[in-house]
Each structure stands twice: as structure tokens, then as C-alpha cells.
Amino acid sequence: MEAQVGPEFLLGFHGGRPEALEAYREVPALPLGAFAACMGVPKTAVRHYTRLGLISYFKVGRRHLYPTFACMELARVTQLRRLGVGIAELKAQLAREQAHAVANLEALRAAGVDMAAQVPPAREELSRAMQTPPVQAAVQALTAERKDFYARRRAELEAQRDEAERRLHELRALEPGDPDASP
């Protein structure tokens, strides 16, 4: 199924030029839950900011998929919110920043820079960067940390389950005439 892009995405990020979207057809994107978890923000906050048009997204069927550059948008939104900036002022600030970015893109186009041609080299550069020892070490550390977290959480849940089963067995033993109760 082909990704459908919301009007805010086309008008905002691409200045209303649908042909510019072709360069971003293969942009990696995350579903809502994964995006929110990666950013450390509740899903409700992501939905709220999406409805307000503050975060770019793709739609595939009924699913919202958040492209990698939405991470920067969400980080900026949360940063401004933490500073106490209200929604109206936030929208105005982001509109100013977006207008500035569009002006810069137009200047690059006027200078003959082909932005679509920049995507594959950037991907290759990112791929090379991901293979560097510091990045791989960071990924391994995060993976180990996540595995440790899930192992601890599993042990906690298993202990809670065992305790619940023990209590249930005690309660059943108190019930008269229960065939499962031991004398």
C-alpha cells in the first residue's frame, strides 16, 4: 500500500510542490507507538501535536507513520512547551522557522542545488556513520540496557504472578468443600 501524505506535510515541508515528495518516498518512518517510545513522549501527546499540525506524518491506510525528521519537530515542540510557550505562540514560532527554512530551500533551488539528488549521498553517509565503532558501541550499550530492563521487568512480573498464585491458593484453601484445597 502506498503512503498517503497529509496536506500539512505537503504544504508545510515541500512548499506545496507534490513532485518534491518523490525524494521522500523511501524516508524511514515509525508507527505511533514506536515513535512515541523512541522520543520518550506519551502517545497522547504525539496524537495531540499531530492534530494541531505540529508534527509531520504519513498515512498508510489508517495508520500514522512518523518520518525520521518528525523527531526534530517533536523535539522542538516539546522543548518550547517545557519553556512555557503556549500553543498559539508555538504555532507562530514554528511557522516563522518553517518560512525561514522554505526561503532557504528556495534560495538553494535558485542557486541550482538539486535537493532530491542530496538524499542518496546523505543516506550513504548515515550508513557509514552507523558502522563507526562509537555508534556501534552506543547501539550495543542501548541494546544491552534494553535487554537488562526487560529481564528485570520479566522477573518482577513473574514474582508478582507467583505471589498472586500463592495468594489465590491460600484463598482457595480457606473455602469449605473446595476439591482443589489440600487438607
C-alpha positions in Angstrom: 0.0 0.0 0.0 1.4 3.4 -1.0 1.9 6.0 1.7 -0.6 8.9 1.7 0.7 12.1 3.0 -1.4 14.6 4.8 -1.9 18.1 3.4 0.1 19.7 6.2 3.0 17.7 5.2 2.9 18.7 1.5 2.1 22.3 2.1 4.5 22.7 5.0 7.6 20.7 4.3 7.5 20.9 0.5 6.1 24.3 0.0 3.1 22.7 -1.8 5.1 21.0 -4.5 3.9 17.4 -4.8 6.8 16.5 -7.1 9.2 17.2 -4.2 7.6 14.4 -2.3 9.2 11.8 -4.6 12.6 12.2 -2.9 11.0 11.3 0.4 9.0 8.2 -0.7 11.6 6.0 1.0 12.1 8.0 4.1 12.2 5.6 7.1 9.1 6.1 9.3 7.9 4.7 12.6 4.3 3.8 13.8 2.9 6.0 16.5 3.8 3.7 19.5 7.4 3.2 18.4 7.8 6.9 17.6 6.4 7.9 21.0 8.6 5.4 22.8 11.8 6.4 21.0 11.1 10.1 21.8 10.1 9.4 25.4 6.8 11.1 24.9 3.3 9.7 25.7 1.3 8.6 22.6 -1.5 11.0 23.6 1.0 13.9 23.4 2.1 12.8 19.9 -1.6 12.5 18.8 -2.3 15.9 20.2 0.6 17.6 18.5 -0.3 15.7 15.3 -3.9 17.0 15.4 -2.5 20.5 15.8 -0.4 20.1 12.7 2.9 20.5 14.6 4.3 17.1 13.6 4.7 15.7 10.1 3.3 12.3 9.3 2.5 9.8 6.6 -0.8 7.9 6.5 -0.8 4.3 5.3 -4.4 3.2 5.4 -5.5 4.3 8.9 -2.0 4.2 10.5 0.0 7.3 11.1 3.7 6.8 10.4 6.2 9.4 11.6 9.2 10.0 9.4 12.6 10.4 11.0 12.6 14.2 10.6 9.4 14.3 12.7 11.8 13.5 15.6 13.3 17.0 15.2 9.9 18.6 15.0 8.7 16.8 18.2 11.9 17.7 20.0 11.4 21.3 19.1 7.7 21.3 20.1 8.5 19.7 23.5 11.4 22.0 24.1 9.2 25.1 23.5 6.4 23.6 25.7 8.9 23.0 28.5 9.9 26.6 28.3 6.2 27.5 28.9 5.4 28.6 25.3 1.7 28.4 24.7 0.2 26.6 21.7 -0.7 29.8 19.7 2.8 31.2 20.3 4.3 27.8 19.5 2.5 27.6 16.1 3.6 31.2 15.3 7.2 30.4 16.2 7.2 27.2 14.1 5.6 29.0 11.2 8.4 31.6 11.3 11.0 28.8 11.4 9.3 27.0 8.6 9.1 30.1 6.5 12.8 30.6 7.1 13.5 27.0 6.0 11.4 27.4 2.9 13.2 30.6 2.0 16.5 28.8 2.4 15.2 25.9 0.2 14.1 28.4 -2.5 17.5 30.1 -2.4 19.2 26.7 -2.9 16.8 25.9 -5.8 17.6 29.3 -7.3 21.3 28.6 -7.0 20.7 25.3 -8.9 21.1 22.9 -6.0 19.0 19.7 -6.6 17.8 18.7 -3.1 16.5 15.3 -4.4 20.0 14.4 -5.5 21.2 15.1 -1.9 19.1 12.2 -0.4 21.1 9.2 -1.6 24.6 10.6 -0.6 23.1 11.6 2.8 21.8 8.0 3.2 25.2 6.6 2.3 26.9 9.0 4.8 24.5 8.0 7.5 25.1 4.3 6.7 28.8 4.8 7.0 28.4 6.7 10.3 26.3 3.9 11.7 29.2 1.5 11.1 31.7 3.5 13.1 32.9 2.0 16.4 31.4 4.7 18.6 28.0 4.4 17.1 28.1 0.6 17.2 29.2 0.7 20.8 26.3 3.0 21.7 23.8 0.8 19.9 25.3 -2.3 21.7 25.1 -0.5 25.0 21.5 0.6 24.4 20.6 -3.0 23.3 22.2 -4.4 26.4 20.5 -1.9 28.6 17.1 -2.7 27.0 17.7 -6.4 27.4 18.6 -5.9 31.1 15.5 -3.7 31.6 13.2 -6.4 30.0 14.9 -9.2 32.0 14.4 -7.2 35.3 10.8 -6.4 34.3 10.1 -10.0 33.4 11.5 -11.2 36.8 9.3 -8.6 38.6 6.2 -9.7 36.7 7.0 -13.4 37.3 7.4 -12.7 41.0 4.1 -10.8 41.0 2.4 -13.7 39.2 3.9 -16.2 41.7 2.7 -14.1 44.6 -0.8 -13.8 43.1 -0.9 -17.6 42.5 0.2 -18.2 46.1 -2.5 -15.9 47.5 -5.1 -17.5 45.3 -4.1 -20.9 46.6 -4.4 -19.7 50.2 -7.8 -18.3 49.5 -9.0 -21.5 47.9 -7.7 -23.4 50.9 -10.0 -21.3 53.1 -13.1 -22.1 51.1 -15.1 -25.1 52.5 -15.7 -28.0 50.3 -13.2 -27.0 47.6 -11.8 -30.0 45.8 -8.6 -28.2 45.0 -8.0 -27.3 48.6 -5.5 -29.5 50.4 -6.5 -30.7 53.9 
